[in-house]
Amino acid sequence: MDFHQFLMDLDANGILSCFGFMNSQWLICALIRLLTEQVHAHYEFGPLSLYLSVNYLDRFLSAYEFPEGRAWMMQLLAVACVSIAAKMEETEIPLTQDFQVAESKFVFEARTIQRMELLVLSTLRWRMEAVTPFSFADTFLYRLNGDHQPPETWINKSIQLILSTVKDIDSLEFKPSEVAAAVAIVVARENQTLDDTERAINLFGLHARKEKVVKCVELLHDLAAPISYKSAPTTHCDSCASSSTNTPVRKRSRMLDRNREVGQ
C-alpha cells in the first residue's frame, strides 16, 4: 500500500481528522488569534503548526470537560496545544515559557505548561500525527496540473484557503481529504486549468464523496472572497505546509519530510 492510500484509509475512517466534534466557534477563533497574533507570527511557524494546534484543542475538548468559570485553564490549554504542535512540526523550538509572547492576565511557569501538555497527550492517547488537508494537498494539486509540480502561486493560495477553513465553523463537517480536494479544485479553476469538477473528483478517488466535495467548494468560494494571493511573496517549497505564507522558507517540515520518504 502506498502512503497516499494509507492516508485515504485513515481519512475515510475518521482517524485523527481535524474538528471531529462541533465545539463553539468562539473557542476556535480565540485560539486562532492566539496563534496568529502571538506565536505564529512571532516565531514564523509554518501553517501546519497552526492547523495542528487547533486540531489538538478540539479533540481534547471533545474528550475532557473543564470546570466552568476557569478561563485560565483555557488559556493554559491553548498554550500547551501550540507548544505540542511546534514540537511535532517545527525544527526550532522556543523554551516552553516563551510561547507566551504577549501580555496576558495569566502567565504560567514552564512546569505548569508541561503538566497541561502531558494531560493533552494522555487524553489524546499520544496520537499526535493528525491527517490534515495538507496531507493531501500536494498530491491533488499535482494531479490537476497534469502530473507536474504545481506553480508556487497555487501552493500559496492553497495554504491560505486551508487555513481559512480553520476559522469557519461550517468547515467542521468535512474530512481533510474533502477540504484538500475542494481547495485544489478552487485553485485550478481560478487559474483556468479545470472545467470539469467531476473529472477532478474522480482523479482524487473521491467519487463516493462527490456531494461533500462540491459543497466544500461552495464554502471555499465564500471564504476566498477576501483572499488575494497573487500579490503574496512566493516561496520555493516542496510541500504546501512547509512554510508560512507571509515569510520566506527557513526550514523544512519534519512531519512532511517523513511523509515524503514513506511515499517514495
N, C-alpha and C positions, 0 to 999 in steps of 0.2 A: 504494500500500500504506500503511495507517495504521500508527502507531507500535506499537500493541498487536500487530498481526500481525507486524511486524518482530521484536519481542521473542519471539513464539511461534516464529518460524522459527529464531532463534538458539538458543533453548532446546531445540528439538527436535533440533538438530544437535549439541548438547552444547558449544556455543561459549561459553567463559568461564563455564561452570557452576561453582558452588562445590563444592569437595571432589571433584574428578574422580578422585582416587586415594585408596586406603584407607591413610592414614598412621596411625601408632599413636596411640591415644586420649590417652596422657599428654601428647603434644606439643600437641594441640589444647587440652586442659584447661589446660596450663601457659600457653599464650598467652591463653586466656580470663581466667585470673587476672590476668595482666599487664595486660590491657586494662581489666577491670572495676575492679580494686583500685588500680591505679596511674595510668593515663592517662584512661580513660573517665570515671570519677567525678571525678577531679581537674580536668579541663578541661571537663566537661559536654558531651562529644562526643555526637553522635547515634548511634542504634543501627546505622545503615548503615556508619558508620566501623568499628565493631566487627566487623561481618559481613565487610566488605571486607578487613580486616586478616587474618582467618583464611583468607579466600579466597586472598590473595596468598601466605601462608605455605604453604598446602597445595599450591598449584600450583607454587611454587618448589621445594619438597622433592620433588615428583614428577619434576622435571627436573634437579635438581642434587644431588649427593651430597657431604655434608660428610665430612671425615676423622673417624674415630672419636676419642673422648676429648677433644673440644674443645667443652666446654659453653659457653664464652664466645661461640663463633660462633652458637650457637642463641639466646642472649640478644641478641646484636647483630642477628640476623635478625629477631627479634620486634620490637625497637625500630624497625628500618628499615621493617617492614611497617606498623606503627602510624603512623609518620611519613608514609609514602606515602598511606595511606588517608585520613589527616587532610587532606593536601594535595589529594586528589581531592574530598573531600566537605565539609569544614568551611570556614567563611568567616573564622575567626580561628585562625591557626596559631602555635603556640609556636615559639621558637627550637629548632633541631634538637637541641641537647644537653639541652634542657628536657623532652624526652619521657621522660627518666629521672627520674621523680618520687619514687621510693622507694629506700631503701638497698639496695645490691646488692654482691655480691662484685666485680663488674666495672663500671667507669664508663668510658664511651667518649667520646673527643673528637668534636666535630661532624664533622670531616672523615672520621673513621673510619666514622661512621654514614652519611655521604653516599656513601662508596665502596660500602658494602653496599647502599644504595638503588639505586645505578647497576647493581650486579650483579643485583639483583632485577628491575629494569626491563628490562635487556637479556635476562635469562633468559626473562622473560615476553613478550619482544618488544614491550614498551610497550603491551600490550593490558590496560589497567587498568580500563576501564569495564565491570565484570562485570555480567552478568544475574543477579539475585538474586530471592528471593521477594518482596522489597519492590517489585520492578519490576512485579509482577502484583497485589499485594495490594489496591491502591485499586480497580482495575477489578473484581475478583472480589467484593469487599465491596459495591461499588456495585450490581452486578447482583443480588446476593442481597437487597438492600434495596429492591427494586422500582425500580431506576434512580434512586435518591435518595442523597444524601450520607449515608454511614453514621454512626451516633452515635459520639461520642468514646470511649465505653466499648468499642465494637467495635474501634476503632483501637488503643487501649491494649492490649487483650487480644491482638490480632494481633501487635503488636510483641513482646510478651513470649513468645508462642508461637514466633515465628520465631527469636528469639534462643535459646530453649531447645533448638531443633534443632541449633544450632551445637555444643552441649555433648554431644550424644549421637551415638555412633559409628554407630548404626543408621540415622541420617538421611542418611548419605552416599550411599545408593543412589538417592535421589530427586532428580529435576530441580527447579530452582527453581519452575517453574510448578506442579508437583505438590504441593510444600510449600505454596505460596500457596493453591492450591485447597483443600487439606485444612484449612489454617488458617481460611479463610473458612467452610467447612462446619462446623467445630467451633464457631466463634464464633456463627454463625447458629442452630445447634442449641441452644446454651446460652441463647440469647435467644428460643427458641421461635418462630422465624420460618422454620424449614425442617423439613420432614418427608419430603422426597423427595431423597435424596442423588444418585440417578442423574440426576434433572432438573437439579440444580445442576451436576453434572459436564458435562452437555450444554450448559448455558448458558456454561460456560467454554471450550467447544470441545475438551474433553479426553476424549471418549468412548473413543477408542482406547487411552487410558491409565487407564481406569476402575479396574482392579485395583490399580495403583500408588497412585492417589489414595486408594482405600479403605484400603489397607494403611498409608498415611501418616496417615490419620485415626485409625486404631487406635493408632499410635505416639503421636500427639499427646494422645490421651486419657490415656495413661500419664504423659506429660511434664507435662500440665496439672494433675495432681492437687494439687501444692503451690502452684500459682499462684492468687493472689487478685487480681483486677483491679478489682472494684467499689469497693474502698477506696482505689485509687490515684488521685492527683490527675489530673483531666482537663486536657487541653491543647487549645487551638484550633490545628489543624494542617491543612494541605492535602494531606499525604501521610503514610503510615504511618512513613516513615523520616526525617521532617524534624525530629524532636525526640526527646529522651530520654524514657523512661517515668517517670523519677523527678525530672525537672526541668522548670520552665516553658520554653516556647519562647523562645529568644533569637535565633534566626537561621533562615533557610530553607536547605534543602539546595541546593547549586549544581547537582549532578547531576540531582536530581529536578525542579528548575526547568526545566532544559533538556529533560528528558523530556516535561514537560507542554507546553512550547512546540511541540515537534515533533508531539505528538499532537493538537494542536488542529485 
